[in-house]
Amino acid sequence: MKKLMKKMVEGTKQVVVNTSGTIASRLDHFRKDERGDAMQWVIGILITLLLFIAVYLLFKAQINTFVVDKIFGKMNSLD
């Protein structure tokens, strides 16, 4: 039983070490190779802004109510 447990612990340690090394390698590769050019950054920012605007327009009433009631309501009660 002890040998089996020791084998399992060693196997788990090896998997953790290999996984962290693999993740670090992939992140380094992504950082170096997938930076993109200026046009990709501009398009990405525009798409993100369009998504935020779309969500805001869909939930405008709920967002305004939340901000006024929860945030400014608490600020007014501090006086």
Secondary structure as UniProt FT lines:
FT   HELIX           2..33
FT   HELIX           38..58
FT   HELIX           60..66
FT   HELIX           67..72
FT   HELIX           73..76
FT   TURN            77..78
//
